[in-house]
Amino acid sequence: MSVSSRLPLPKVPFWAQILLGLVLGVLLGWAARSWDVAWLVTTLDKVGSIFVQLLKLAVAPLVFFAILVSITNLRKVNNAARLAARTLLWFMATSLIAVAIGLTIGLVTNPGAGTGLTPEDGARPESAGSWIDFLTGIVPTDVITPFTELNVLQIVFMAAVAGIAALKLGERAQPILALSESVLELLQKALWWVIRLAPIGTLGLIGNAIASYGWDLIGKYATFTADVYIGCALVMFGVYPLLLSVAAKVNPLQFFRGAWPAIQLAFVSRSSVGTMPLTQKVTERLGVPREYASFSVPFGATTKMDGCAAIYPALAAIFIAEIFGVQLGIADYLLIVFVSVIGSAATAGLTGATVMLTLTLSTLGLPLEGVGLLLAIDPILDMMRTATNVAGQAAVPVIVAAREKLLDHEAYDSAHASPIDDEPAGAPSREPQPAAATA
């Protein structure tokens, strides 16, 4: 048989590549821990760390230009203010449902009981969040420090101010907007190359987690870990499909077919912002107009945190209260709901939710040493939390677009049929002409 007549090798889908990396990572991590292979542990750690560093490398400029461009792109959409308000309301509504689920699971399971952990096992975090810190920390003292220290919340503030100013300037701001759009496309292209390395990054991150923590650590936190995963699963596979079916009147299975690559990447990368280009891509492939998706997805990547800012702090507050012997009352549970719905921007789309947790604990008056109890297990929890975050960041734009009659149903129904692996970051999406908004 000649070379030209041979059958081409089947292309491995992106989700299958990540799954393969996940399986190999578990096996290599288990082998490294079982036989104490130090060089393999180091290799897995370096592979995972380099992947995360590459993702974080573009975070600061990506957030700035994504928010700036997304705000200015709203001028191309009919009823932009209405769309922005509806998006924010749906973000808050789903966060409210998520925190209610977290509180319910925590009250039923008592995750802090019988763990063997004591207050002495905890340690105060190096930095803690409070409402004063949160409110005063939004405004930067200069324009350089937020980028060097990766303060995403301050970067979002500056980008929002710049975007609104550009809208006010009109045509005079067009050269800056053209440059911003080009820079954003360049950053997305570069980050897309990093995203293609996700299977290798998955192998390193998962392998290092297994090699470093094993299953012994999870034993002490078994109930709490199960609670976080079950709570996130209920939101991701229960609440979102129900809302998609009832509020958007679309097939939820189609949503997961289209959004699954972004959810997978979020699970292994533990970064909503790092996943943002892929989240926006799958959201557009699900039929959401680009002008609206370019606003809602970056907005969601920095504020829409059902996993990190709703389910997790609710469960963590109950867990820590039980460890320290503090009795929570109705007023405390209402405070948890308030902090989760209003303060989610404190997480700012970065890996981990320590700031959000310290903000919740300080509001409730719980000991901040409780944060130290959860830091060891945090990487394992953060994978599921971030996957839930990203699922919500894609689901809400679909719901809003469907209710405003902007959703391209043909694109939505065929989203799973078109592979996204080879599509360049700057490729045009199929955009329907925006229709008049309905009540």
C-alpha positions as CSV (number, residue, x, y, z in Angstrom):
1,M,0.0,0.0,0.0
2,S,1.4,3.4,-1.0
3,V,1.8,6.2,1.5
4,S,-0.8,8.3,-0.4
5,S,-3.4,5.5,-0.1
6,R,-3.1,5.1,3.6
7,L,-6.0,6.2,5.7
8,P,-5.3,9.5,7.6
9,L,-4.8,9.1,11.3
10,P,-8.0,10.1,13.2
11,K,-7.7,13.5,14.9
12,V,-8.0,13.3,18.7
13,P,-10.6,15.8,20.0
14,F,-9.5,18.5,22.4
15,W,-11.6,17.1,25.2
16,A,-10.1,13.6,24.7
17,Q,-6.6,15.1,24.8
18,I,-7.4,16.7,28.2
19,L,-9.0,13.5,29.5
20,L,-5.9,11.5,28.4
21,G,-3.7,14.0,30.2
22,L,-5.8,13.7,33.3
23,V,-5.6,9.9,33.3
24,L,-1.8,9.9,32.7
25,G,-1.4,12.5,35.3
26,V,-3.2,10.4,37.9
27,L,-1.2,7.3,37.0
28,L,2.2,9.2,37.1
29,G,1.3,11.0,40.3
30,W,0.3,7.7,42.0
31,A,3.5,6.0,40.8
32,A,5.6,8.9,42.0
33,R,4.0,8.9,45.4
34,S,3.9,5.1,45.8
35,W,7.6,4.5,44.9
36,D,8.9,7.9,46.1
37,V,10.3,8.9,42.7
38,A,11.6,12.4,43.6
39,W,12.6,13.4,40.0
40,L,9.1,12.5,38.7
41,V,7.4,14.6,41.4
42,T,9.7,17.6,40.5
43,T,9.0,17.1,36.8
44,L,5.3,17.0,37.3
45,D,5.5,20.1,39.5
46,K,7.5,22.0,36.9
47,V,5.3,21.1,34.0
48,G,2.1,22.2,35.8
49,S,3.8,25.3,37.2
50,I,5.0,26.4,33.8
51,F,1.6,25.9,32.3
52,V,-0.1,28.1,35.0
53,Q,2.6,30.7,34.6
54,L,2.0,30.9,30.9
55,L,-1.7,31.4,31.5
56,K,-1.1,34.1,34.1
57,L,1.4,35.9,31.9
58,A,-1.3,37.5,29.7
59,V,-3.9,37.9,32.5
60,A,-3.3,41.6,33.3
61,P,-3.3,43.0,29.8
62,L,-5.9,40.5,28.7
63,V,-8.4,41.7,31.4
64,F,-7.7,45.3,30.7
65,F,-8.2,45.2,27.0
66,A,-11.0,42.7,27.1
67,I,-13.1,44.9,29.5
68,L,-12.2,48.1,27.6
69,V,-13.2,46.6,24.2
70,S,-16.2,44.9,25.6
71,I,-17.7,48.1,27.0
72,T,-17.1,50.0,23.8
73,N,-18.6,47.1,21.7
74,L,-21.9,47.5,23.5
75,R,-22.5,50.6,21.4
76,K,-23.0,48.2,18.5
77,V,-25.8,46.3,20.3
78,N,-29.4,47.5,20.5
79,N,-30.5,48.2,24.1
80,A,-27.0,47.8,25.5
81,A,-27.9,49.1,28.9
82,R,-30.7,46.7,29.1
83,L,-28.5,43.8,28.2
84,A,-25.9,44.8,30.7
85,A,-28.5,45.1,33.5
86,R,-30.1,41.7,32.6
87,T,-26.7,40.0,32.6
88,L,-25.9,41.4,36.0
89,L,-29.4,40.4,37.4
90,W,-28.9,36.8,36.1
91,F,-25.4,36.7,37.6
92,M,-26.9,37.7,41.0
93,A,-29.9,35.4,40.7
94,T,-27.7,32.3,39.9
95,S,-25.3,33.2,42.7
96,L,-28.2,33.4,45.1
97,I,-29.4,29.9,44.1
98,A,-25.8,28.6,44.4
99,V,-25.2,30.0,47.9
100,A,-28.6,28.6,49.0
101,I,-27.5,25.1,47.8
102,G,-24.1,25.5,49.6
103,L,-25.8,26.5,52.9
104,T,-28.4,23.6,52.6
105,I,-25.7,21.0,52.0
106,G,-23.5,22.4,54.9
107,L,-26.4,22.3,57.4
108,V,-27.4,18.8,56.4
109,T,-23.9,17.2,56.4
110,N,-22.1,19.2,59.2
111,P,-18.7,19.0,57.3
112,G,-16.6,20.1,60.3
113,A,-17.9,17.4,62.6
114,G,-15.7,14.3,63.2
115,T,-12.7,15.6,61.2
116,G,-10.2,15.4,64.1
117,L,-9.1,18.9,63.2
118,T,-8.7,21.5,66.0
119,P,-8.3,25.3,66.0
120,E,-4.5,24.8,66.6
121,D,-4.3,23.2,63.1
122,G,-5.2,26.5,61.5
123,A,-3.0,29.5,60.8
124,R,-3.9,33.1,59.9
125,P,-3.5,33.9,56.2
126,E,-0.7,36.3,55.2
127,S,-3.3,38.6,53.7
128,A,-7.0,38.9,54.6
129,G,-9.9,40.7,53.0
130,S,-12.5,42.9,54.6
131,W,-15.2,45.2,53.3
132,I,-13.0,48.3,53.9
133,D,-10.1,46.6,52.0
134,F,-12.5,45.5,49.2
135,L,-14.0,49.0,48.7
136,T,-10.8,51.0,49.1
137,G,-8.8,48.4,47.1
138,I,-10.9,48.9,44.0
139,V,-9.3,52.3,43.2
140,P,-5.5,51.9,42.4
141,T,-2.9,54.4,43.7
142,D,-1.2,54.3,40.3
143,V,-1.6,52.8,36.9
144,I,1.5,50.5,37.1
145,T,1.1,48.6,40.4
146,P,-2.1,46.7,39.5
147,F,-0.4,45.2,36.5
148,T,2.9,44.3,38.3
149,E,1.0,42.8,41.4
150,L,-1.8,41.3,39.3
151,N,-4.6,43.1,41.1
152,V,-7.4,42.1,38.7
153,L,-10.1,44.1,40.5
154,Q,-8.1,47.4,40.1
155,I,-7.4,46.5,36.5
156,V,-11.1,46.0,35.8
157,F,-11.8,49.4,37.4
158,M,-9.3,51.1,35.2
159,A,-10.5,49.3,32.1
160,A,-14.1,50.2,32.9
161,V,-13.2,53.9,33.3
162,A,-11.2,53.9,30.1
163,G,-14.0,52.2,28.2
164,I,-16.7,54.6,29.4
165,A,-14.4,57.6,28.6
166,A,-13.9,56.2,25.1
167,L,-17.6,56.0,24.6
168,K,-17.9,59.6,25.6
169,L,-15.2,60.7,23.2
170,G,-16.9,59.0,20.3
171,E,-15.0,59.2,17.0
172,R,-12.0,60.9,18.6
173,A,-11.3,57.6,20.5
174,Q,-11.4,55.4,17.4
175,P,-7.6,55.1,17.0
176,I,-7.2,54.0,20.6
177,L,-10.1,51.5,20.1
178,A,-8.6,50.1,16.9
179,L,-5.3,49.6,18.7
180,S,-7.0,48.0,21.7
181,E,-8.9,45.6,19.5
182,S,-5.6,44.6,17.7
183,V,-3.8,44.1,21.0
184,L,-6.7,42.0,22.4
185,E,-6.7,39.8,19.3
186,L,-2.9,39.4,19.6
187,L,-3.2,38.4,23.3
188,Q,-6.0,36.0,22.6
189,K,-4.0,34.4,19.8
190,A,-1.0,33.9,22.1
191,L,-3.1,32.6,24.9
192,W,-4.8,30.2,22.5
193,W,-1.4,28.6,21.9
194,V,-1.1,28.2,25.6
195,I,-4.5,26.7,25.8
196,R,-3.5,24.1,23.2
197,L,-0.9,22.9,25.8
198,A,-3.7,22.2,28.3
199,P,-3.4,18.4,27.9
200,I,0.3,18.6,28.9
201,G,-0.5,21.1,31.7
202,T,-3.3,18.8,32.9
203,L,-0.8,15.9,33.2
204,G,1.6,18.0,35.3
205,L,-1.1,19.7,37.5
206,I,-3.1,16.5,38.3
207,G,0.1,14.4,38.7
208,N,1.7,16.8,41.1
209,A,-1.5,17.1,43.1
210,I,-1.7,13.3,43.5
211,A,2.0,13.0,44.2
212,S,2.0,15.8,46.8
213,Y,-1.3,15.2,48.6
214,G,-2.2,11.6,47.8
215,W,-5.5,10.4,49.3
216,D,-4.5,10.7,53.0
217,L,-5.1,14.4,53.2
218,I,-8.6,14.1,51.6
219,G,-9.5,11.7,54.4
220,K,-9.7,14.4,57.0
221,Y,-11.7,16.7,54.7
222,A,-13.8,13.9,53.1
223,T,-17.2,15.4,53.9
224,F,-16.2,18.9,53.1
225,T,-14.6,17.9,49.8
226,A,-17.6,15.8,48.9
227,D,-19.9,18.7,49.8
228,V,-18.0,21.2,47.5
229,Y,-18.1,18.7,44.6
230,I,-21.7,17.8,45.1
231,G,-22.8,21.4,45.5
232,C,-20.9,22.5,42.4
233,A,-22.3,19.5,40.5
234,L,-25.9,20.4,41.5
235,V,-25.4,23.9,40.2
236,M,-23.6,22.9,37.0
237,F,-25.7,19.9,36.0
238,G,-28.9,20.8,37.8
239,V,-29.5,24.5,38.1
240,Y,-27.9,25.6,34.8
241,P,-29.7,23.0,32.7
242,L,-33.0,23.8,34.3
243,L,-32.6,27.5,33.6
244,L,-31.5,26.9,30.1
245,S,-34.5,24.7,29.5
246,V,-37.1,26.9,31.2
247,A,-35.8,30.4,30.8
248,A,-34.0,30.1,27.5
249,K,-36.1,27.3,26.1
250,V,-33.0,25.5,24.6
251,N,-31.7,22.0,24.9
252,P,-29.2,21.9,27.9
253,L,-27.4,18.9,26.4
254,Q,-26.4,21.1,23.4
255,F,-25.0,23.7,25.8
256,F,-22.6,21.1,27.4
257,R,-21.6,19.8,24.0
258,G,-20.6,23.3,23.0
259,A,-19.2,24.6,26.3
260,W,-17.4,21.4,27.5
261,P,-13.9,22.3,26.2
262,A,-14.0,25.5,28.3
263,I,-15.3,23.7,31.4
264,Q,-12.6,21.1,31.0
265,L,-9.8,23.7,30.7
266,A,-11.2,25.6,33.8
267,F,-11.1,22.3,35.8
268,V,-7.4,21.8,35.2
269,S,-6.1,25.4,35.0
270,R,-8.1,26.7,38.0
271,S,-8.3,30.1,36.3
272,S,-11.5,31.8,35.0
273,V,-9.5,34.6,33.4
274,G,-7.0,32.1,31.8
275,T,-9.9,30.2,30.3
276,M,-11.7,33.4,29.2
277,P,-10.7,33.3,25.5
278,L,-11.9,29.8,25.2
279,T,-15.1,30.6,27.2
280,Q,-15.8,33.5,24.8
281,K,-15.2,31.3,21.8
282,V,-17.6,28.5,22.9
283,T,-20.2,31.1,23.9
284,E,-20.1,32.6,20.4
285,R,-20.2,29.1,18.9
286,L,-23.4,28.5,21.0
287,G,-25.0,31.4,19.0
288,V,-24.4,34.4,21.3
289,P,-23.6,37.5,19.1
290,R,-20.0,38.4,19.3
291,E,-20.7,42.0,20.4
292,Y,-22.6,40.8,23.4
293,A,-20.4,37.8,24.2
294,S,-17.3,40.1,24.2
295,F,-18.9,42.0,27.0
296,S,-20.7,39.3,29.0
297,V,-17.8,36.8,29.1
298,P,-15.0,39.1,30.3
299,F,-17.5,40.7,32.8
300,G,-18.4,37.2,34.0
301,A,-14.8,36.0,34.2
302,T,-14.2,38.7,36.9
303,T,-17.5,38.7,38.7
304,K,-19.4,35.5,38.0
305,M,-18.1,33.0,40.6
306,D,-20.8,30.6,41.7
307,G,-18.2,28.0,42.7
308,C,-15.6,30.2,44.4
309,A,-17.9,33.0,45.7
310,A,-21.1,31.2,46.6
311,I,-21.0,27.5,47.2
312,Y,-17.5,27.4,48.7
313,P,-17.6,30.3,51.2
314,A,-21.0,29.1,52.5
315,L,-19.7,25.6,53.1
316,A,-16.4,26.9,54.4
317,A,-18.0,29.2,56.9
318,I,-20.1,26.3,58.3
319,F,-17.0,24.0,58.4
320,I,-14.8,26.6,60.2
321,A,-17.6,27.5,62.7
322,E,-17.9,23.9,63.7
323,I,-14.2,23.4,64.1
324,F,-14.0,26.5,66.3
325,G,-17.2,25.8,68.2
326,V,-19.0,28.9,67.0
327,Q,-22.8,28.7,66.7
328,L,-24.2,30.4,63.6
329,G,-27.7,31.9,63.5
330,I,-30.2,33.1,60.9
331,A,-28.5,36.5,60.7
332,D,-25.2,34.9,60.0
333,Y,-26.6,32.8,57.2
334,L,-28.2,35.9,55.7
335,L,-24.8,37.7,55.9
336,I,-23.2,34.7,54.0
337,V,-25.9,35.2,51.3
338,F,-25.2,38.9,51.1
339,V,-21.5,38.6,50.9
340,S,-21.7,35.8,48.2
341,V,-24.1,37.7,46.0
342,I,-22.5,41.2,46.4
343,G,-18.9,40.5,47.1
344,S,-18.1,38.0,44.4
345,A,-15.9,40.5,42.5
346,A,-13.3,40.0,45.2
347,T,-12.3,36.7,43.7
348,A,-11.5,38.5,40.4
349,G,-11.2,35.3,38.3
350,L,-7.8,34.2,39.7
351,T,-6.8,30.9,41.0
352,G,-8.1,30.3,44.5
353,A,-10.8,31.9,46.6
354,T,-8.9,32.9,49.7
355,V,-9.8,36.6,49.5
356,M,-13.5,35.8,49.2
357,L,-13.3,33.4,52.2
358,T,-11.5,35.9,54.4
359,L,-14.0,38.5,53.4
360,T,-16.8,36.1,54.5
361,L,-15.1,35.1,57.7
362,S,-14.3,38.7,58.7
363,T,-17.9,39.7,58.0
364,L,-19.2,36.9,60.2
365,G,-16.6,37.5,62.9
366,L,-15.2,34.0,62.5
367,P,-11.5,33.3,63.2
368,L,-9.3,33.9,60.2
369,E,-7.1,31.0,61.3
370,G,-9.8,28.8,59.8
371,V,-8.5,29.8,56.3
372,G,-5.3,27.9,57.2
373,L,-7.3,24.7,57.7
374,L,-8.4,24.8,54.1
375,L,-5.3,25.9,52.3
376,A,-3.9,22.4,52.1
377,I,-7.0,21.0,50.3
378,D,-7.7,24.1,48.3
379,P,-6.1,23.0,44.9
380,I,-8.3,19.9,44.8
381,L,-11.4,22.0,45.6
382,D,-10.5,24.8,43.3
383,M,-10.7,22.6,40.2
384,M,-14.4,21.9,40.6
385,R,-15.1,25.5,41.8
386,T,-13.5,27.0,38.7
387,A,-15.3,24.6,36.3
388,T,-18.6,25.7,37.9
389,N,-17.6,29.4,37.5
390,V,-16.9,29.0,33.8
391,A,-20.0,27.0,33.1
392,G,-22.0,29.8,34.6
393,Q,-20.1,32.4,32.7
394,A,-21.1,30.7,29.4
395,A,-24.7,29.8,30.5
396,V,-25.9,33.2,31.5
397,P,-25.0,34.9,28.2
398,V,-26.9,32.1,26.4
399,I,-29.9,32.6,28.7
400,V,-29.9,36.4,28.3
401,A,-29.4,36.2,24.5
402,A,-32.2,33.7,24.1
403,R,-34.7,35.8,26.2
404,E,-33.7,39.0,24.2
405,K,-34.2,37.1,20.9
406,L,-30.5,37.6,20.0
407,L,-29.5,33.9,20.1
408,D,-28.7,32.2,16.8
409,H,-30.6,28.9,17.4
410,E,-29.1,27.3,14.3
411,A,-25.6,27.9,15.6
412,Y,-26.6,26.7,19.1
413,D,-28.1,23.5,17.8
414,S,-25.0,22.7,15.7
415,A,-22.4,23.9,18.2
416,H,-21.3,20.3,19.0
417,A,-20.9,19.4,15.3
418,S,-18.1,21.9,14.6
419,P,-14.7,21.2,16.2
420,I,-13.2,24.3,17.7
421,D,-9.7,22.9,17.9
422,D,-8.3,24.5,14.8
423,E,-10.3,27.7,14.7
424,P,-7.9,30.7,15.1
425,A,-8.6,33.0,17.9
426,G,-9.5,35.9,15.6
427,A,-11.8,34.0,13.3
428,P,-15.2,35.5,12.7
429,S,-18.2,34.0,14.4
430,R,-21.6,33.6,13.0
431,E,-23.6,36.6,14.2
432,P,-27.3,37.1,13.7
433,Q,-28.6,40.6,13.2
434,P,-29.7,41.9,16.6
435,A,-33.4,41.9,16.9
436,A,-35.4,44.4,18.9
437,A,-35.4,43.5,22.6
438,T,-38.6,42.2,24.2
439,A,-39.9,42.6,27.6
